[in-house]
Amino acid sequence: MTTDYYEILGVEKSASKDEIKSAFRRKARTLHPDVNKAPDAEEKFKELGKAYETLMDDNKRATYDQYGEDGLKNAGFGTGGPFDGGFGDLNDIFSSFFGGGFGGGFGFGGRPDPNAPQAGDDLRKDIEITFEEAVFGVSKEVRFEHLENCPECGGTGAEKGSKPVVCPTCHGSGQVQTVARTPLGAFTQISQCPDCNGTGQKISNPCKACKGFGKIEKEKKIEVKIPAGVDNHSKIRVSGEGDAGTNGGRAGDLFIVLHVKPSDYFSRDGIDVYTTLKISPAQAALGDTVTVKTLDGEQNVQIRAGIQNGNTIKIKGAGVPILSRPSQRGDHIIVVTVKIPTQLSDEERNLYKKLYELNSGKKAQESLMDKVKGAFK
């Protein structure tokens, strides 16, 4: 990683403080770890802060311009950037354009506000539906358990007539910090407040109904409309039916995961359904009209003469509805299987022998059964 502070900020060496501040704002927006999830984002963010802190201080900048980073260290400025205790006006900058939208800020002394609204957790509920319900849609009653704000304390966790107080140890921040000074500079360690467990508040008289938690677990029953065309493992999001939020935050969502039971007759590939039709060699050779079961009921289909084993017959628009356009459907594809008989009557055998001799031009061989019968005549 480059150590040229001007290059890190993307400014010329003659840049003014306003230009440096403006460049820092632009870069910080894209490198902030709450926005940029790249593995090296946090390290680049720290480098950006270090460059900004140095170039905004006239004495540090003059020393850096003449001697570089080593000069800063030898002059006693250190090279820890904003994390060695010299925060400058970084907090003002972050409050001006991040404004708490990233959980109260990150890094340069900005700490998440434990009393800010926090969204509740999302929940998952698995349900089973039939093949036909997945195709045509259905309404299902769904029962699940989630956390709701305690009706006795309104979610505060404190008994009626009382309320939480600001934690005297962390003064409501939810965190405590210690500073350790070493030959390499001052290091600030921030940890969760042990007295309020990071909430920033203490409840001296907890609510008896929720034991101070502020929420209770409750079973709920809702009617969920499953649209036509869903498939196995499809998810349906029910907004606001997850766990209740904290400090007035919105409730989480409920995600319903569908498990479609396989059909004994139909199979599915996307929006098309498949069935198998077994026919005799005579039907395959001569053609026929047969009745087949479809998703919409029984329907007559025409078997063309000379159809081969494995050929298909398509019924257009008799498949699965398209989720985004339920008025349009896939196709029903019938896979033809020519079934060879394993047991023949004498009449059938004689007919097959004649057919064989007609097609091959040679006499059909007698079967073992024919030979046995001939021996007793």
Secondary structure, 3 states (H helix, E strand, C coil): CCCCHHHHHCCCCCCCHHHHHHHHHHHHHHHCCCCCCCCCHHHHHHHHHHHHHHHHCHHHHHHHHHHHHHHHHHCCCCCCHHHHCCCCCHHHHHHHHCCCCCCCCCCCCCCCCCCCCECCCCEEEEEEECHHHHHHCEEEEEEEEEEEECCCCCCCCECCCCCCEECCCCCCCCEEEEEEEECCEEEEEEEECCCCCCCCEECCCECCCCCCCCEEEEEEEEEEEECCCCCCCCEEEECCCCCCCECCCCCCCEEEEEEECCCCCCEEECCEEEEEEEECHHHHHHCEEEEEEECCEEEEEEECCCCCCCCEEEECCCCCECCCCCCCECCEEEEEEECCCCCCCHHHHHHHHHHHHHHHCCCCCCCHHHHHHHHCC
